[in-house]
């Protein structure tokens, strides 16, 4: 497999950071969650519904929709397989935290993906 290089300015104040391998794949996965489903005009099924769920009532239907969406987004990327996932719900704070244990397929490396689903989600 050829080496893929990418650049990210997220979280950087002065210069972009060069990313490779697992780091760029995780950044791609997090970017996928930031794209709203239907926003990519060449592929309207690409993206996540998490940004749409921000102001919805936090109930078990919403939690199930989050779980399904997380599995769909991670499954879309062939570089990862999902080993396990947990969703922690805080109904008082209107917050959902998703933790997935993933395997990065090219190197069989275990990694975690952590997403915080709350009103500040779009700022990540």
Residue pairs with C-beta under 8 A, 6 or more apart in sequence:
1 106
3 20
3 21
4 20
4 21
4 24
5 18
5 19
5 20
5 24
6 18
6 19
6 20
6 24
6 27
6 28
7 16
7 17
7 18
7 19
8 16
8 17
8 19
8 24
8 27
9 16
9 17
10 27
19 27
21 104
21 106
21 107
22 104
22 107
22 109
22 111
25 77
25 79
25 80
25 104
26 111
26 113
28 77
29 73
29 74
29 77
29 80
29 113
30 113
30 115
30 124
32 46
32 47
32 48
32 73
32 76
32 77
33 48
33 50
33 73
33 115
34 48
34 51
34 122
34 124
35 46
35 47
35 48
36 47
36 48
36 49
36 51
36 52
37 44
37 45
37 46
37 47
37 48
37 49
37 52
38 44
38 47
39 47
40 46
40 47
46 76
48 69
48 73
49 65
49 69
50 66
50 69
50 115
50 117
50 121
51 121
51 122
53 62
53 65
53 66
53 117
54 117
54 118
54 119
54 121
54 122
56 62
58 89
58 91
58 94
58 96
63 87
63 89
63 96
66 87
66 96
66 98
66 117
67 85
67 87
67 98
70 85
70 87
70 98
70 100
70 115
71 82
71 85
74 80
74 82
74 100
74 102
74 113
75 82
78 105
79 104
79 105
79 106
80 102
80 103
80 104
80 105
81 102
81 103
81 105
82 100
82 101
82 102
83 100
83 101
83 102
83 103
83 110
84 100
84 101
85 98
85 99
85 100
85 101
86 98
86 99
86 100
87 96
87 97
87 98
87 99
88 96
88 97
88 99
89 95
89 96
90 96
90 97
93 118
94 118
94 119
95 116
95 117
95 118
96 117
96 118
97 114
97 115
97 116
97 117
98 113
98 114
98 115
98 117
99 112
99 113
99 114
100 112
100 113
100 114
101 110
101 111
101 112
102 110
102 111
102 112
102 113
103 109
103 110
103 111
104 110
104 111
115 121
115 124
116 124
